[in-house]
Amino acid sequence: MKELDLAIEAAREAGAIVRSLYGTGLAAVEKGDRADSPLTAADTRANEALRRAITEAFPDDGWLSEESRDTGDRLAKRRVWIVDPLDGTKEFVQAIPELAVCLALVDDGVPIVGVTYNPIREELFAAARDVGATYNGKPIRVSEVSELRRAVVLASRSETERGEWDRFRGRFRLEVCGSVAYKLAHIAAGRADATFSLTPKNEWDLCSSAYLVECAGGRVTDLAGEPLRFNQQNPIRAGLVASNGFLHEELLGLVRR
């Protein structure tokens, strides 16, 4: 599939930029919209590389990226690329190798290609319609854990530091991991069983790896249990639950309490 091949090639190119700047002590500046959302040269340079590669190959497709101004033109497009050039910028700044370059292509709001690439650990997760989900070229599948008390649930580092996971401790095996996209990729590969967030997330944080989870046999929904649709006018989602599928209803019930 040419879109998947292009997405993988573009992710590797952007990842090489991220890797070249990783651990260099590159200073981060705060974005104007959120005081806790840093921006580095890795974000902007990777974004430029991704946009150049995608728009040259598919000039008629729409574009939504964390690091590009959203003009709204994408809403008139059926096919739209949804991109986060560096999910896990806080981890990047701290030289914690839990981050990802994320690209997804959606058709009428539904993903058909997803690539999530950790260039520090050389981990490439990819998925496409009729192809399934892969890790470094090999098929992956979600876990079969069905008891919540035995499940490994990945939690956001910043959310746990703020105490947002305190009320869930003891219900499952909690492990901290940076980057929501990277967490979702772990679930797709069967390395962990679930994750959730009660804080807002953007489409570019979720799209590529949510598709990975679904192609690997898992499930991703909003907090009401509804499937996620993308390329919406407002790209912010109130929260999400992602799992291997076996744990999903129990997790939904838990976060609703």
N, C-alpha and C positions, 0 to 999 in steps of 0.2 A: 504494500500500500504506500503510494508515494507521499501522502501526508504524514504517515508515521515515520517513514525514512527521513523526511525532511525535518520533522520535529526532533528526532534523535540526533541528527547531525547538528542542528541549531543548538540543542541543549548542551552538547559536548563543546561546541565553540564558546558558548556563554560560560560554561563550567570552567573552561581553561582560563578565562579571565578572572573568575572568582578565585580559583586555585592560586593564580599568580599573585594575588593580593592578600591571600589568607595568611594570618600570622605576621604581617608586616608592621602592625601597630598603626595601621591606617586610621586616622581620626574619623569619627562619625559625627554628623551634624543632625540636629533634630529637625523633623519635618514640621512645617507650619501648622498642620491640622491636628497633630497629636504629639504631646510632649514625650510620650514613651515609645515613639516610633522612629528609630534612627535611620539615617540614610548615609550610604558610603559611595565611594567611587565604583566599588564592585557592583552595586545595584544599578547605577546609571549606565556604566559601560556594558554590562551584560544585557541590559534592556536594549541598548542601541544595536548590539549584535543580533539579538533575537528579532527585533523589528525589521532590520535590514534583510535578514534571511527569509523571514516569512512573507514580507510584502513583495520582495522580488519574485518569489515563487508563486504566490497567490495574491496578486494585487487587488482582486475584487472582494476578498474576504474582509470581514470586520476585525477590529482590534480592541481589546480591553486589557490594560496592564496597570499594575500598581504604580509604575514609574512613568506613565504617559498620561497627559491630560485627556480626560474622557470628554469627547465632543458630543457624544450621543448619536453619532452617525451609525454606530454599530447596531442600533435598535432597528434600523431599516434593512439589515443584512440577515440572511438566513444562516450563513456560515460565519462564525466569529471565533477568533483565536483569543483565549483567555490565558494571561501570562503573569507569573510572578518571577522576575529574574533572580531573586534571592529571597526565598522564604526562610527566615531564621537569621535576620540581620543582627539581632542581639547576640546570638551565638557566634556569628562570624566575627563580630567585634571582640568577643571574649576568647576567640580561638577554640571554641567548642565545636567539634565536627558533626553537628546535628543541624543540617541546613539542606536546602534543595533549590535547584533551578526547576521551574514548573511551567509546562506548556500543555494546553488542551485545545482541541478544536471541537466546537459544538455546532450541531446542525439543528436549527429550530429549538434551541434551548437544551438539547440532549447531547452529552459528550459522545464523540465517535473516535477520538484519539486522545490519549493522555500519556505524558512523559514526565517523570519526576527523577531528577538526577542529582545525586550527592557527589560533587566532584572531588571532595576531600577524601572520601572513602572509596571512590570509583564504583559507585553503586548506581546502576541505571535500571529503573523500573519503567516498563512501558506497557501500554494496552491499546487495543484497537478492535473495532467491530470485526467479528469472524476470526480474530487472531487470539484473543484471550490476553491474560496478563503474564508478563515475564519479568525476571530479574537477571540482568546480564545475559539475556538471550535464552534463559531456561524458564519453562513454565512454573508458575507459582499458584498456590491455593491457600485460602484462609484456613485457620485451625478448626478443629472440631470440638473444642472445649464447650461444654454446655452447662456447667455449674459455675455460677458467678463467684463463689468463694474460691474456686481454683483458677479463676481467670487472671491474666496479666492485663491490666488496664493502664494505658499510657496517659500521663498527666502533663499539662503544660508547666514548664519551670516557673514562669512568672505567675501563673494562677496559683500554684502551690505556695509560692512565696507570699502571696497576698492572703493565704488562708482559705481560698475558695474550695479546696478539696478536703478540708478538715472533717467535715461531716460525713464523708464517704470512707474514711479510713477504717480498716478492719473488715470491710465488706468484700474486698478482693485484694489481689496483690498489686499494689500501686507502684509504678515505675515512672520516673521523670524523664522526659525527652523533649528537646527543642524542636520547633517547626511543626506546625499542624500537618503540613504536607508530608513531612518525613514520618510522622507518627502514623498517618494513614497508610503510607507505603509499607511500614512494618506490619500492619494488620493484613494487608493484601498478601504479604509473603509468609504469613503464619507465624511471625516472630512474636507477636502479641495478639491479644484476642479482642480488644476494644479500646475506644477512647471516646470522650465526649467533652463538650465545652458549653458552658452556660453564658459565655460572653460573646459579643458579636464577632463574626468572621466575614471576610470578604470573599467574593467568588474566586478571585485569583489565588487565595490561600487553599481553596478546597477542590477546585474543579478537576485538576489532573489526577490527584490521588484518590478522590472519591470515585472516579471512574475505575481506577486500578482495583479498589476494593470490590466494586460491583463485578468487574470482569473476573476477579479471583473467587467469586462465589459469596461474597459478603454483602452487607447492607449499610447504606448511609441515608439518614433522614434528617429532617429538622426536628425540633424538640416536640413537635406534635405528631411525629411519626410519618410525616408526608415526604415523598421523594423530593430531592433538590432539583430545581430547574435553573438554568443559567442564562446569561445575557439578559438579565432583568434590568429595568430602568434604575432601580436602586440595587447596587451590587452587594449590599450588606445583608448577611443572614444573622438572625438573633442567636443562633447556636446550632449545635449538631450532635448527633449520636452516630457513631460508626462501630460496627462489630462484625464478627464472623457470621452473623445471622442467627445463630443459636441463642445468643445472649440478648438479642435486641429488645424484645418486649419487656424483659425484666429490667434492663437498663432504662428504658423509657419510663417505666413506672417509678424507678428510683429517682430520676432527675426531676420528675414532676412533683414529688413530695415536698 
